[in-house]
């Protein structure tokens, strides 16, 4: 009986992940801040 549950568990684990992958942000994608307003000062 445990073999049945083992096989069932394997099927559940091996489900393909949804393709909601975040894009990696590279240093080249980050530029100077636009419309930046300094509102508060901490410290």
HTML snippet that shows the backbone in 3Dmol.js (N, CA, C, O; Angstrom):
<script src="https://3Dmol.org/build/3Dmol-min.js"></script>
<div id="view" style="width:600px;height:400px;position:relative"></div>
<script>
const pdb = `
ATOM      1  N   UNK A   1       0.832  -1.207   0.000  1.00  0.00           N
ATOM      2  CA  UNK A   1       0.000   0.000   0.000  1.00  0.00           C
ATOM      3  C   UNK A   1       0.866   1.256   0.000  1.00  0.00           C
ATOM      4  O   UNK A   1       0.521   2.235  -0.661  1.00  0.00           O
ATOM      5  N   UNK A   2       1.975   1.248   0.723  1.00  0.00           N
ATOM      6  CA  UNK A   2       2.831   2.432   0.777  1.00  0.00           C
ATOM      7  C   UNK A   2       3.456   2.716  -0.588  1.00  0.00           C
ATOM      8  O   UNK A   2       3.748   3.868  -0.911  1.00  0.00           O
ATOM      9  N   UNK A   3       3.664   1.665  -1.393  1.00  0.00           N
ATOM     10  CA  UNK A   3       4.218   1.850  -2.729  1.00  0.00           C
ATOM     11  C   UNK A   3       3.272   2.691  -3.589  1.00  0.00           C
ATOM     12  O   UNK A   3       3.715   3.514  -4.390  1.00  0.00           O
ATOM     13  N   UNK A   4       1.965   2.478  -3.415  1.00  0.00           N
ATOM     14  CA  UNK A   4       0.960   3.257  -4.143  1.00  0.00           C
ATOM     15  C   UNK A   4       1.079   4.732  -3.796  1.00  0.00           C
ATOM     16  O   UNK A   4       1.077   5.588  -4.681  1.00  0.00           O
ATOM     17  N   UNK A   5       1.183   5.029  -2.499  1.00  0.00           N
ATOM     18  CA  UNK A   5       1.276   6.430  -2.062  1.00  0.00           C
ATOM     19  C   UNK A   5       2.588   7.053  -2.525  1.00  0.00           C
ATOM     20  O   UNK A   5       2.641   8.241  -2.843  1.00  0.00           O
ATOM     21  N   UNK A   6       3.656   6.238  -2.563  1.00  0.00           N
ATOM     22  CA  UNK A   6       4.949   6.742  -3.017  1.00  0.00           C
ATOM     23  C   UNK A   6       4.856   7.176  -4.482  1.00  0.00           C
ATOM     24  O   UNK A   6       5.335   8.247  -4.852  1.00  0.00           O
ATOM     25  N   UNK A   7       4.231   6.325  -5.313  1.00  0.00           N
ATOM     26  CA  UNK A   7       4.088   6.653  -6.730  1.00  0.00           C
ATOM     27  C   UNK A   7       3.198   7.879  -6.913  1.00  0.00           C
ATOM     28  O   UNK A   7       3.477   8.732  -7.756  1.00  0.00           O
ATOM     29  N   UNK A   8       2.142   7.966  -6.133  1.00  0.00           N
ATOM     30  CA  UNK A   8       1.231   9.103  -6.214  1.00  0.00           C
ATOM     31  C   UNK A   8       1.968  10.386  -5.832  1.00  0.00           C
ATOM     32  O   UNK A   8       1.811  11.417  -6.486  1.00  0.00           O
ATOM     33  N   UNK A   9       2.773  10.317  -4.768  1.00  0.00           N
ATOM     34  CA  UNK A   9       3.541  11.477  -4.323  1.00  0.00           C
ATOM     35  C   UNK A   9       4.533  11.935  -5.379  1.00  0.00           C
ATOM     36  O   UNK A   9       4.723  13.135  -5.577  1.00  0.00           O
ATOM     37  N   UNK A  10       5.164  10.987  -6.057  1.00  0.00           N
ATOM     38  CA  UNK A  10       6.124  11.338  -7.099  1.00  0.00           C
ATOM     39  C   UNK A  10       5.437  12.085  -8.230  1.00  0.00           C
ATOM     40  O   UNK A  10       5.986  13.047  -8.768  1.00  0.00           O
ATOM     41  N   UNK A  11       4.248  11.649  -8.587  1.00  0.00           N
ATOM     42  CA  UNK A  11       3.517  12.315  -9.673  1.00  0.00           C
ATOM     43  C   UNK A  11       3.182  13.748  -9.287  1.00  0.00           C
ATOM     44  O   UNK A  11       3.245  14.648 -10.125  1.00  0.00           O
ATOM     45  N   UNK A  12       2.828  13.967  -8.036  1.00  0.00           N
ATOM     46  CA  UNK A  12       2.453  15.305  -7.578  1.00  0.00           C
ATOM     47  C   UNK A  12       3.678  16.209  -7.577  1.00  0.00           C
ATOM     48  O   UNK A  12       3.593  17.372  -7.974  1.00  0.00           O
ATOM     49  N   UNK A  13       4.814  15.685  -7.135  1.00  0.00           N
ATOM     50  CA  UNK A  13       6.031  16.490  -7.035  1.00  0.00           C
ATOM     51  C   UNK A  13       6.541  16.880  -8.422  1.00  0.00           C
ATOM     52  O   UNK A  13       7.053  17.984  -8.606  1.00  0.00           O
ATOM     53  N   UNK A  14       6.407  15.985  -9.394  1.00  0.00           N
ATOM     54  CA  UNK A  14       6.988  16.226 -10.713  1.00  0.00           C
ATOM     55  C   UNK A  14       6.091  17.039 -11.629  1.00  0.00           C
ATOM     56  O   UNK A  14       6.332  17.096 -12.835  1.00  0.00           O
ATOM     57  N   UNK A  15       5.051  17.675 -11.074  1.00  0.00           N
ATOM     58  CA  UNK A  15       4.202  18.545 -11.898  1.00  0.00           C
ATOM     59  C   UNK A  15       5.040  19.706 -12.409  1.00  0.00           C
ATOM     60  O   UNK A  15       5.828  20.268 -11.647  1.00  0.00           O
ATOM     61  N   UNK A  16       4.897  20.077 -13.664  1.00  0.00           N
ATOM     62  CA  UNK A  16       5.669  21.224 -14.162  1.00  0.00           C
ATOM     63  C   UNK A  16       5.234  22.517 -13.494  1.00  0.00           C
ATOM     64  O   UNK A  16       4.044  22.756 -13.290  1.00  0.00           O
ATOM     65  N   UNK A  17       6.194  23.333 -13.161  1.00  0.00           N
ATOM     66  CA  UNK A  17       5.913  24.605 -12.504  1.00  0.00           C
ATOM     67  C   UNK A  17       5.251  25.553 -13.492  1.00  0.00           C
ATOM     68  O   UNK A  17       5.570  25.522 -14.680  1.00  0.00           O
ATOM     69  N   UNK A  18       4.336  26.393 -13.024  1.00  0.00           N
ATOM     70  CA  UNK A  18       3.753  27.394 -13.923  1.00  0.00           C
ATOM     71  C   UNK A  18       4.827  28.364 -14.396  1.00  0.00           C
ATOM     72  O   UNK A  18       5.761  28.677 -13.659  1.00  0.00           O
ATOM     73  N   UNK A  19       4.687  28.831 -15.619  1.00  0.00           N
ATOM     74  CA  UNK A  19       5.737  29.677 -16.203  1.00  0.00           C
ATOM     75  C   UNK A  19       5.581  31.122 -15.779  1.00  0.00           C
ATOM     76  O   UNK A  19       5.498  32.018 -16.619  1.00  0.00           O
ATOM     77  N   UNK A  20       5.542  31.351 -14.464  1.00  0.00           N
ATOM     78  CA  UNK A  20       5.482  32.715 -13.931  1.00  0.00           C
ATOM     79  C   UNK A  20       6.867  33.067 -13.410  1.00  0.00           C
ATOM     80  O   UNK A  20       7.046  33.322 -12.220  1.00  0.00           O
ATOM     81  N   UNK A  21       7.836  33.081 -14.302  1.00  0.00           N
ATOM     82  CA  UNK A  21       9.211  33.329 -13.875  1.00  0.00           C
ATOM     83  C   UNK A  21       9.494  34.809 -13.904  1.00  0.00           C
ATOM     84  O   UNK A  21       9.191  35.490 -14.884  1.00  0.00           O
ATOM     85  N   UNK A  22      10.072  35.303 -12.840  1.00  0.00           N
ATOM     86  CA  UNK A  22      10.449  36.717 -12.818  1.00  0.00           C
ATOM     87  C   UNK A  22      11.694  36.913 -13.662  1.00  0.00           C
ATOM     88  O   UNK A  22      12.619  36.101 -13.636  1.00  0.00           O
ATOM     89  N   UNK A  23      11.699  38.008 -14.410  1.00  0.00           N
ATOM     90  CA  UNK A  23      12.890  38.327 -15.185  1.00  0.00           C
ATOM     91  C   UNK A  23      13.977  38.810 -14.242  1.00  0.00           C
ATOM     92  O   UNK A  23      13.725  39.589 -13.323  1.00  0.00           O
ATOM     93  N   UNK A  24      15.187  38.336 -14.485  1.00  0.00           N
ATOM     94  CA  UNK A  24      16.309  38.793 -13.667  1.00  0.00           C
ATOM     95  C   UNK A  24      16.655  40.211 -14.089  1.00  0.00           C
ATOM     96  O   UNK A  24      16.759  40.517 -15.277  1.00  0.00           O
ATOM     97  N   UNK A  25      16.828  41.060 -13.104  1.00  0.00           N
ATOM     98  CA  UNK A  25      17.168  42.451 -13.398  1.00  0.00           C
ATOM     99  C   UNK A  25      18.681  42.579 -13.415  1.00  0.00           C
ATOM    100  O   UNK A  25      19.359  42.276 -12.434  1.00  0.00           O
ATOM    101  N   UNK A  26      19.187  43.027 -14.531  1.00  0.00           N
ATOM    102  CA  UNK A  26      20.624  43.193 -14.704  1.00  0.00           C
ATOM    103  C   UNK A  26      20.997  44.632 -14.398  1.00  0.00           C
ATOM    104  O   UNK A  26      20.147  45.523 -14.416  1.00  0.00           O
ATOM    105  N   UNK A  27      22.257  44.850 -14.121  1.00  0.00           N
ATOM    106  CA  UNK A  27      22.730  46.202 -13.822  1.00  0.00           C
ATOM    107  C   UNK A  27      22.538  47.119 -15.030  1.00  0.00           C
ATOM    108  O   UNK A  27      22.325  48.322 -14.877  1.00  0.00           O
ATOM    109  N   UNK A  28      22.615  46.547 -16.220  1.00  0.00           N
ATOM    110  CA  UNK A  28      22.465  47.356 -17.434  1.00  0.00           C
ATOM    111  C   UNK A  28      21.029  47.827 -17.623  1.00  0.00           C
ATOM    112  O   UNK A  28      20.797  48.808 -18.330  1.00  0.00           O
ATOM    113  N   UNK A  29      20.054  47.146 -17.005  1.00  0.00           N
ATOM    114  CA  UNK A  29      18.645  47.540 -17.129  1.00  0.00           C
ATOM    115  C   UNK A  29      18.295  48.690 -16.201  1.00  0.00           C
ATOM    116  O   UNK A  29      17.260  49.336 -16.370  1.00  0.00           O
ATOM    117  N   UNK A  30      19.162  48.952 -15.211  1.00  0.00           N
ATOM    118  CA  UNK A  30      18.863  49.986 -14.231  1.00  0.00           C
ATOM    119  C   UNK A  30      19.571  51.271 -14.638  1.00  0.00           C
ATOM    120  O   UNK A  30      20.797  51.309 -14.751  1.00  0.00           O
ATOM    121  N   UNK A  31      18.794  52.312 -14.854  1.00  0.00           N
ATOM    122  CA  UNK A  31      19.378  53.592 -15.235  1.00  0.00           C
ATOM    123  C   UNK A  31      19.215  54.598 -14.114  1.00  0.00           C
ATOM    124  O   UNK A  31      18.947  54.232 -12.970  1.00  0.00           O
ATOM    125  N   UNK A  32      19.377  55.864 -14.448  1.00  0.00           N
ATOM    126  CA  UNK A  32      19.169  56.929 -13.476  1.00  0.00           C
ATOM    127  C   UNK A  32      17.689  57.011 -13.140  1.00  0.00           C
ATOM    128  O   UNK A  32      16.849  56.795 -14.015  1.00  0.00           O
ATOM    129  N   UNK A  33      17.349  57.320 -11.886  1.00  0.00           N
ATOM    130  CA  UNK A  33      15.932  57.435 -11.533  1.00  0.00           C
ATOM    131  C   UNK A  33      15.280  58.614 -12.249  1.00  0.00           C
ATOM    132  O   UNK A  33      15.852  59.701 -12.340  1.00  0.00           O
ATOM    133  N   UNK A  34      14.071  58.375 -12.754  1.00  0.00           N
ATOM    134  CA  UNK A  34      13.339  59.440 -13.443  1.00  0.00           C
ATOM    135  C   UNK A  34      12.230  59.941 -12.532  1.00  0.00           C
ATOM    136  O   UNK A  34      11.595  59.151 -11.834  1.00  0.00           O
ATOM    137  N   UNK A  35      11.994  61.244 -12.533  1.00  0.00           N
ATOM    138  CA  UNK A  35      10.961  61.882 -11.712  1.00  0.00           C
ATOM    139  C   UNK A  35      11.150  61.547 -10.227  1.00  0.00           C
ATOM    140  O   UNK A  35      10.179  61.305  -9.510  1.00  0.00           O
ATOM    141  N   UNK A  36      12.381  61.536  -9.785  1.00  0.00           N
ATOM    142  CA  UNK A  36      12.667  61.189  -8.393  1.00  0.00           C
ATOM    143  C   UNK A  36      12.515  62.423  -7.511  1.00  0.00           C
ATOM    144  O   UNK A  36      13.086  63.475  -7.796  1.00  0.00           O
ATOM    145  N   UNK A  37      11.744  62.285  -6.445  1.00  0.00           N
ATOM    146  CA  UNK A  37      11.546  63.387  -5.506  1.00  0.00           C
ATOM    147  C   UNK A  37      11.908  62.884  -4.117  1.00  0.00           C
ATOM    148  O   UNK A  37      11.351  61.890  -3.652  1.00  0.00           O
ATOM    149  N   UNK A  38      12.827  63.557  -3.458  1.00  0.00           N
ATOM    150  CA  UNK A  38      13.238  63.165  -2.116  1.00  0.00           C
ATOM    151  C   UNK A  38      12.210  63.718  -1.123  1.00  0.00           C
ATOM    152  O   UNK A  38      12.146  64.925  -0.888  1.00  0.00           O
ATOM    153  N   UNK A  39      11.409  62.820  -0.546  1.00  0.00           N
ATOM    154  CA  UNK A  39      10.322  63.274   0.330  1.00  0.00           C
ATOM    155  C   UNK A  39      10.704  63.253   1.802  1.00  0.00           C
ATOM    156  O   UNK A  39      10.386  64.190   2.535  1.00  0.00           O
ATOM    157  N   UNK A  40      11.376  62.209   2.242  1.00  0.00           N
ATOM    158  CA  UNK A  40      11.679  62.091   3.675  1.00  0.00           C
ATOM    159  C   UNK A  40      13.148  61.781   3.877  1.00  0.00           C
ATOM    160  O   UNK A  40      13.839  61.308   2.975  1.00  0.00           O
ATOM    161  N   UNK A  41      13.598  62.056   5.071  1.00  0.00           N
ATOM    162  CA  UNK A  41      14.961  61.710   5.443  1.00  0.00           C
ATOM    163  C   UNK A  41      14.905  60.834   6.680  1.00  0.00           C
ATOM    164  O   UNK A  41      14.275  61.191   7.676  1.00  0.00           O
ATOM    165  N   UNK A  42      15.566  59.684   6.615  1.00  0.00           N
ATOM    166  CA  UNK A  42      15.561  58.761   7.755  1.00  0.00           C
ATOM    167  C   UNK A  42      16.921  58.831   8.428  1.00  0.00           C
ATOM    168  O   UNK A  42      17.957  58.702   7.776  1.00  0.00           O
ATOM    169  N   UNK A  43      16.908  59.037   9.743  1.00  0.00           N
ATOM    170  CA  UNK A  43      18.154  59.061  10.497  1.00  0.00           C
ATOM    171  C   UNK A  43      18.629  60.465  10.612  1.00  0.00           C
ATOM    172  O   UNK A  43      19.673  60.715  11.215  1.00  0.00           O
TER     173      UNK A  43
END
`;
const viewer = $3Dmol.createViewer("view");
viewer.addModel(pdb, "pdb");
viewer.setStyle({}, {cartoon: {color: "spectrum"}});
viewer.zoomTo();
viewer.render();
</script>
